[in-house]
Amino acid sequence: MSFQVVHGAILRCPFALPPGVTSLIVLPSNRLLTSGVPQATILDHKALLNIPSFGMCSSPSNPGVIAALGSPVPCLPITPAPWVPGSPNVLLANIPQLNDCSCCTCVNGGIISIAYAGQSTVQIP
């Protein structure tokens, strides 16, 4: 079993300069609460709306890093696809809920993972 992800969960990108983390933002509209905060779904993947900048990006496939001859550039996560796999058997408004085993791919090469679900009480498959 995995933990259900909620607003404030800690996200990690391997290409972000240390500390390399940011917090997931889950908008409260039409959401159920876990531990008093909104539950996340696999569709909470939009750059800057749900996934803030990680600070500086060092991904060798980032065009900005290439143009800067390998020097880190400001991070702008570009995440066109939802989190995978999510929890397909636990739905919120017919959308799979997000569990802490899921990841989201940035087009600049980073695989964004969930370092902490934001709560440690509710588990989902």
Protein Blocks (a to p, Z undefined) as FASTA:
>chain_A
ZZdddehiacddfkbccehiacddddfehpaceehiacddfklmcghklmccehiacbfk
lmklmmnnopacddddddfbccdebjmkbcgehiacddfkbccddfklpacddfbgoiak
bccZZ
